[in-house]
Amino acid sequence: MRAPASRLVAAISLVGMLAALSYGAYQVRVLDTDYQLKSDSLAVLSDLADSLRREVDHIRQGPLNSLITPKVLAVPAQRVQCPKEWDGYGRDANGLCRGYGFLLWLDIPYARREDIRGVDYHFDGLTTSPVRRGTEPSNGFLVGWLGWWPWPTIPIVVEPKVGQKFTIDFPMEQTMRDAGWSEGK
């Protein structure tokens, strides 16, 4: 009677060992899949970190002209004197057109704003101040004025503290139209 009992125990033990081996193999596959997902995630994160390092290096050491984006904003304001050519385009009998408070500044990384001594915005045509100078880095060298229409293009001369001045031709009117601006808005 002992022989059949020991065979039964041996069979149960064998089944238990096979179940344990099968479960172990299953767990290895699960862990291998989990490892592969984490390895793929690590590769993606590593690529992102490298990209961020390159971007930080570009901000710290890249040429200023590649870091600057001119920005503009128009806010409705009081009516202003405008030329006779504007008859039929909002000019009233007193020679006034709808006025706007225009703000123009440079979008530049804060880390590089102190590298600029000043910015000159050149306005041609009917203006009492053909050149306006922005000297405050904290507001992006902002300038403002009251007018009736954006200039088609404004040459912006940036004066770095080190190196040569350079000019950015800012298509002000087109930029504003692209952002949804039109007369009366």
CYANA upper distance limits for C-alpha pairs under 8 A (distance plus 0.5 A):
  1 MET  CA      5 ALA  CA      7.10
  2 ARG  CA      6 SER  CA      6.60
  3 ALA  CA      7 ARG  CA      6.67
  4 PRO  CA      8 LEU  CA      6.60
  5 ALA  CA      9 VAL  CA      6.68
  6 SER  CA     10 ALA  CA      6.46
  7 ARG  CA     11 ALA  CA      6.44
  8 LEU  CA     12 ILE  CA      6.58
  9 VAL  CA     13 SER  CA      6.44
 10 ALA  CA     14 LEU  CA      6.48
 11 ALA  CA     15 VAL  CA      6.61
 12 ILE  CA     16 GLY  CA      6.52
 13 SER  CA     17 MET  CA      6.55
 14 LEU  CA     18 LEU  CA      6.62
 15 VAL  CA     19 ALA  CA      6.56
 16 GLY  CA     20 ALA  CA      6.55
 17 MET  CA     21 LEU  CA      6.54
 18 LEU  CA     22 SER  CA      6.51
 19 ALA  CA     23 TYR  CA      6.51
 20 ALA  CA     24 GLY  CA      6.46
 21 LEU  CA     25 ALA  CA      6.57
 22 SER  CA     26 TYR  CA      6.66
 23 TYR  CA     27 GLN  CA      6.62
 24 GLY  CA     28 VAL  CA      6.65
 25 ALA  CA     29 ARG  CA      6.85
 26 TYR  CA     30 VAL  CA      6.76
 27 GLN  CA     31 LEU  CA      6.48
 28 VAL  CA     32 ASP  CA      6.38
 29 ARG  CA     33 THR  CA      6.64
 30 VAL  CA     34 ASP  CA      6.69
 31 LEU  CA     35 TYR  CA      6.41
 32 ASP  CA     36 GLN  CA      6.60
 33 THR  CA     37 LEU  CA      6.76
 34 ASP  CA     38 LYS  CA      6.73
 35 TYR  CA     39 SER  CA      6.45
 36 GLN  CA     40 ASP  CA      6.59
 37 LEU  CA     41 SER  CA      6.64
 38 LYS  CA     42 LEU  CA      6.50
 39 SER  CA     43 ALA  CA      6.77
 40 ASP  CA     44 VAL  CA      6.84
 41 SER  CA     45 LEU  CA      6.59
 42 LEU  CA     46 SER  CA      6.41
 43 ALA  CA     47 ASP  CA      6.73
 44 VAL  CA     48 LEU  CA      6.76
 45 LEU  CA     49 ALA  CA      6.55
 46 SER  CA     50 ASP  CA      6.68
 47 ASP  CA     51 SER  CA      6.67
 48 LEU  CA     52 LEU  CA      6.64
 49 ALA  CA     53 ARG  CA      6.61
 50 ASP  CA     54 ARG  CA      6.73
 51 SER  CA     55 GLU  CA      6.73
 52 LEU  CA     56 VAL  CA      6.56
 53 ARG  CA     57 ASP  CA      6.58
 54 ARG  CA     58 HIS  CA      6.60
 55 GLU  CA     59 ILE  CA      6.68
 56 VAL  CA     60 ARG  CA      6.61
 57 ASP  CA     61 GLN  CA      6.32
 57 ASP  CA     62 GLY  CA      7.75
 58 HIS  CA     62 GLY  CA      4.96
 59 ILE  CA     67 LEU  CA      7.56
 59 ILE  CA    109 PRO  CA      7.59
 59 ILE  CA    111 ALA  CA      8.12
 59 ILE  CA    112 ARG  CA      7.88
 60 ARG  CA    111 ALA  CA      7.66
 60 ARG  CA    112 ARG  CA      7.60
 62 GLY  CA     66 SER  CA      7.61
 62 GLY  CA     67 LEU  CA      8.08
 63 PRO  CA     67 LEU  CA      7.56
 64 LEU  CA     68 ILE  CA      7.05
 64 LEU  CA    112 ARG  CA      8.23
 65 ASN  CA    166 PHE  CA      8.05
 65 ASN  CA    168 ILE  CA      8.38
 67 LEU  CA    108 ILE  CA      6.38
 67 LEU  CA    109 PRO  CA      7.66
 68 ILE  CA    106 LEU  CA      6.73
 68 ILE  CA    107 ASP  CA      6.25
 68 ILE  CA    108 ILE  CA      5.46
 69 THR  CA    106 LEU  CA      6.19
 69 THR  CA    107 ASP  CA      5.52
 69 THR  CA    108 ILE  CA      7.16
 70 PRO  CA    104 LEU  CA      7.71
 70 PRO  CA    105 TRP  CA      6.34
 70 PRO  CA    106 LEU  CA      4.94
 70 PRO  CA    107 ASP  CA      6.43
 70 PRO  CA    170 PHE  CA      7.25
 71 LYS  CA    104 LEU  CA      6.24
 71 LYS  CA    105 TRP  CA      5.89
 71 LYS  CA    106 LEU  CA      6.37
 71 LYS  CA    107 ASP  CA      7.06
 72 VAL  CA    102 PHE  CA      7.55
 72 VAL  CA    103 LEU  CA      6.04
 72 VAL  CA    104 LEU  CA      5.01
 72 VAL  CA    105 TRP  CA      7.08
 72 VAL  CA    172 MET  CA      7.69
 72 VAL  CA    175 THR  CA      8.46
 72 VAL  CA    176 MET  CA      7.72
 73 LEU  CA    102 PHE  CA      6.20
 73 LEU  CA    103 LEU  CA      5.65
 73 LEU  CA    104 LEU  CA      7.14
 73 LEU  CA    176 MET  CA      8.24
 74 ALA  CA    100 TYR  CA      6.32
 74 ALA  CA    101 GLY  CA      6.09
 74 ALA  CA    102 PHE  CA      5.02
 74 ALA  CA    103 LEU  CA      6.96
 75 VAL  CA    100 TYR  CA      5.80
 75 VAL  CA    101 GLY  CA      5.50
 75 VAL  CA    102 PHE  CA      6.94
 76 PRO  CA     98 ARG  CA      8.26
 76 PRO  CA     99 GLY  CA      6.66
 76 PRO  CA    100 TYR  CA      4.98
 76 PRO  CA    101 GLY  CA      6.72
 76 PRO  CA    185 LYS  CA      7.90
 77 ALA  CA     98 ARG  CA      7.94
 77 ALA  CA     99 GLY  CA      5.47
 77 ALA  CA    100 TYR  CA      5.19
 77 ALA  CA    101 GLY  CA      6.27
 77 ALA  CA    146 LEU  CA      8.19
 78 GLN  CA     98 ARG  CA      7.30
 78 GLN  CA     99 GLY  CA      5.66
 78 GLN  CA    100 TYR  CA      7.66
 79 ARG  CA     96 LEU  CA      6.27
 79 ARG  CA     97 CYS  CA      5.85
 79 ARG  CA     98 ARG  CA      5.09
 79 ARG  CA     99 GLY  CA      4.91
 79 ARG  CA    100 TYR  CA      8.44
 79 ARG  CA    148 TRP  CA      8.36
 80 VAL  CA     96 LEU  CA      5.58
 80 VAL  CA     97 CYS  CA      5.95
 80 VAL  CA     98 ARG  CA      6.94
 80 VAL  CA     99 GLY  CA      5.77
 80 VAL  CA    146 LEU  CA      8.22
 80 VAL  CA    147 GLY  CA      7.07
 80 VAL  CA    148 TRP  CA      7.08
 81 GLN  CA     95 GLY  CA      6.30
 81 GLN  CA     96 LEU  CA      5.02
 81 GLN  CA     97 CYS  CA      6.79
 82 CYS  CA     86 TRP  CA      7.45
 82 CYS  CA     91 ARG  CA      7.65
 82 CYS  CA     95 GLY  CA      6.65
 82 CYS  CA     96 LEU  CA      6.20
 82 CYS  CA     97 CYS  CA      6.38
 82 CYS  CA    148 TRP  CA      7.33
 83 PRO  CA     95 GLY  CA      7.78
 84 LYS  CA     91 ARG  CA      8.33
 84 LYS  CA     95 GLY  CA      7.64
 86 TRP  CA     90 GLY  CA      7.30
 86 TRP  CA     91 ARG  CA      6.11
 86 TRP  CA     97 CYS  CA      8.44
 87 ASP  CA     91 ARG  CA      5.62
 87 ASP  CA     92 ASP  CA      7.90
 90 GLY  CA     96 LEU  CA      8.49
 90 GLY  CA     97 CYS  CA      5.97
 90 GLY  CA     98 ARG  CA      7.16
 91 ARG  CA     95 GLY  CA      6.24
 91 ARG  CA     96 LEU  CA      5.75
 91 ARG  CA     97 CYS  CA      5.00
 91 ARG  CA     98 ARG  CA      8.06
 92 ASP  CA     96 LEU  CA      5.90
 92 ASP  CA     97 CYS  CA      6.96
 97 CYS  CA    148 TRP  CA      6.65
 98 ARG  CA    148 TRP  CA      6.40
 98 ARG  CA    184 GLY  CA      7.79
 99 GLY  CA    146 LEU  CA      7.16
 99 GLY  CA    147 GLY  CA      5.98
 99 GLY  CA    148 TRP  CA      5.17
 99 GLY  CA    149 TRP  CA      8.37
100 TYR  CA    146 LEU  CA      6.17
100 TYR  CA    147 GLY  CA      5.96
100 TYR  CA    148 TRP  CA      6.33
100 TYR  CA    149 TRP  CA      7.99
101 GLY  CA    144 GLY  CA      7.42
101 GLY  CA    145 TRP  CA      6.30
101 GLY  CA    146 LEU  CA      5.14
101 GLY  CA    147 GLY  CA      7.09
102 PHE  CA    144 GLY  CA      5.94
102 PHE  CA    145 TRP  CA      5.96
102 PHE  CA    146 LEU  CA      6.68
102 PHE  CA    147 GLY  CA      7.68
102 PHE  CA    150 PRO  CA      8.37
103 LEU  CA    142 LEU  CA      7.33
103 LEU  CA    143 VAL  CA      6.36
103 LEU  CA    144 GLY  CA      4.93
103 LEU  CA    145 TRP  CA      7.38
104 LEU  CA    142 LEU  CA      6.12
104 LEU  CA    143 VAL  CA      5.97
104 LEU  CA    144 GLY  CA      6.77
105 TRP  CA    139 ASN  CA      7.99
105 TRP  CA    140 GLY  CA      5.79
105 TRP  CA    141 PHE  CA      6.06
105 TRP  CA    142 LEU  CA      4.79
105 TRP  CA    143 VAL  CA      6.99
106 LEU  CA    140 GLY  CA      5.39
106 LEU  CA    141 PHE  CA      6.87
106 LEU  CA    142 LEU  CA      7.67
107 ASP  CA    140 GLY  CA      6.65
108 ILE  CA    112 ARG  CA      7.47
108 ILE  CA    113 ARG  CA      7.02
108 ILE  CA    140 GLY  CA      7.49
109 PRO  CA    113 ARG  CA      7.06
110 TYR  CA    114 GLU  CA      8.31
110 TYR  CA    138 SER  CA      8.38
112 ARG  CA    116 ILE  CA      8.12
113 ARG  CA    137 PRO  CA      5.90
113 ARG  CA    138 SER  CA      8.00
113 ARG  CA    140 GLY  CA      7.91
114 GLU  CA    137 PRO  CA      6.82
115 ASP  CA    160 PRO  CA      6.32
115 ASP  CA    161 LYS  CA      6.10
115 ASP  CA    162 VAL  CA      7.85
116 ILE  CA    137 PRO  CA      8.01
116 ILE  CA    158 VAL  CA      7.74
116 ILE  CA    159 GLU  CA      6.43
116 ILE  CA    160 PRO  CA      4.64
116 ILE  CA    161 LYS  CA      5.84
117 ARG  CA    135 THR  CA      7.20
117 ARG  CA    159 GLU  CA      6.12
117 ARG  CA    160 PRO  CA      5.87
117 ARG  CA    161 LYS  CA      5.66
118 GLY  CA    133 ARG  CA      7.30
118 GLY  CA    134 GLY  CA      6.26
118 GLY  CA    135 THR  CA      5.13
118 GLY  CA    136 GLU  CA      8.13
118 GLY  CA    141 PHE  CA      7.60
118 GLY  CA    158 VAL  CA      6.87
118 GLY  CA    159 GLU  CA      5.86
118 GLY  CA    160 PRO  CA      7.67
119 VAL  CA    133 ARG  CA      6.03
119 VAL  CA    134 GLY  CA      5.57
119 VAL  CA    135 THR  CA      6.99
119 VAL  CA    141 PHE  CA      6.89
119 VAL  CA    156 ILE  CA      7.37
119 VAL  CA    157 VAL  CA      6.19
119 VAL  CA    158 VAL  CA      5.13
119 VAL  CA    159 GLU  CA      6.49
120 ASP  CA    131 VAL  CA      6.79
120 ASP  CA    132 ARG  CA      6.17
120 ASP  CA    133 ARG  CA      4.93
120 ASP  CA    134 GLY  CA      6.88
120 ASP  CA    156 ILE  CA      6.23
120 ASP  CA    157 VAL  CA      5.55
120 ASP  CA    158 VAL  CA      7.05
121 TYR  CA    131 VAL  CA      6.06
121 TYR  CA    132 ARG  CA      5.73
121 TYR  CA    133 ARG  CA      6.76
121 TYR  CA    134 GLY  CA      8.41
121 TYR  CA    154 ILE  CA      7.16
121 TYR  CA    155 PRO  CA      6.71
121 TYR  CA    156 ILE  CA      5.18
121 TYR  CA    157 VAL  CA      6.99
122 HIS  CA    130 PRO  CA      6.36
122 HIS  CA    131 VAL  CA      5.10
122 HIS  CA    132 ARG  CA      7.19
122 HIS  CA    154 ILE  CA      6.40
122 HIS  CA    155 PRO  CA      5.95
122 HIS  CA    156 ILE  CA      6.79
122 HIS  CA    157 VAL  CA      8.37
123 PHE  CA    127 THR  CA      7.73
123 PHE  CA    129 SER  CA      8.08
123 PHE  CA    130 PRO  CA      5.22
123 PHE  CA    131 VAL  CA      6.42
123 PHE  CA    132 ARG  CA      8.39
123 PHE  CA    151 TRP  CA      8.02
123 PHE  CA    154 ILE  CA      6.68
123 PHE  CA    155 PRO  CA      8.20
124 ASP  CA    130 PRO  CA      6.31
125 GLY  CA    130 PRO  CA      8.25
132 ARG  CA    143 VAL  CA      7.32
133 ARG  CA    141 PHE  CA      8.31
133 ARG  CA    143 VAL  CA      7.60
134 GLY  CA    141 PHE  CA      4.73
134 GLY  CA    142 LEU  CA      6.06
134 GLY  CA    143 VAL  CA      6.37
135 THR  CA    141 PHE  CA      5.87
135 THR  CA    142 LEU  CA      8.45
136 GLU  CA    140 GLY  CA      7.23
136 GLU  CA    141 PHE  CA      5.46
136 GLU  CA    142 LEU  CA      7.76
137 PRO  CA    141 PHE  CA      5.90
149 TRP  CA    183 GLU  CA      8.37
150 PRO  CA    172 MET  CA      6.87
150 PRO  CA    173 GLU  CA      5.76
151 TRP  CA    171 PRO  CA      8.48
151 TRP  CA    172 MET  CA      6.49
151 TRP  CA    173 GLU  CA      6.30
152 PRO  CA    171 PRO  CA      6.36
152 PRO  CA    172 MET  CA      6.14
152 PRO  CA    173 GLU  CA      5.28
152 PRO  CA    174 GLN  CA      7.57
153 THR  CA    169 ASP  CA      6.88
153 THR  CA    170 PHE  CA      5.89
153 THR  CA    171 PRO  CA      4.86
153 THR  CA    172 MET  CA      5.92
153 THR  CA    173 GLU  CA      7.45
154 ILE  CA    169 ASP  CA      6.29
154 ILE  CA    170 PHE  CA      5.60
154 ILE  CA    171 PRO  CA      7.04
154 ILE  CA    172 MET  CA      7.07
155 PRO  CA    167 THR  CA      6.87
155 PRO  CA    168 ILE  CA      6.29
155 PRO  CA    169 ASP  CA      4.96
155 PRO  CA    170 PHE  CA      6.58
156 ILE  CA    167 THR  CA      5.90
156 ILE  CA    168 ILE  CA      5.56
156 ILE  CA    169 ASP  CA      6.64
156 ILE  CA    170 PHE  CA      7.42
157 VAL  CA    165 LYS  CA      7.14
157 VAL  CA    166 PHE  CA      6.17
157 VAL  CA    167 THR  CA      4.89
157 VAL  CA    168 ILE  CA      6.97
158 VAL  CA    165 LYS  CA      6.07
158 VAL  CA    166 PHE  CA      5.98
158 VAL  CA    167 THR  CA      6.70
158 VAL  CA    168 ILE  CA      8.34
159 GLU  CA    164 GLN  CA      7.56
159 GLU  CA    165 LYS  CA      5.12
159 GLU  CA    166 PHE  CA      7.43
160 PRO  CA    164 GLN  CA      7.32
160 PRO  CA    165 LYS  CA      6.77
171 PRO  CA    175 THR  CA      6.54
172 MET  CA    176 MET  CA      6.70
173 GLU  CA    177 ARG  CA      6.71
174 GLN  CA    178 ASP  CA      6.49
175 THR  CA    179 ALA  CA      6.80
176 MET  CA    180 GLY  CA      6.99
176 MET  CA    181 TRP  CA      5.78
176 MET  CA    182 SER  CA      8.38
177 ARG  CA    181 TRP  CA      5.29
177 ARG  CA    182 SER  CA      6.84
181 TRP  CA    185 LYS  CA      6.62
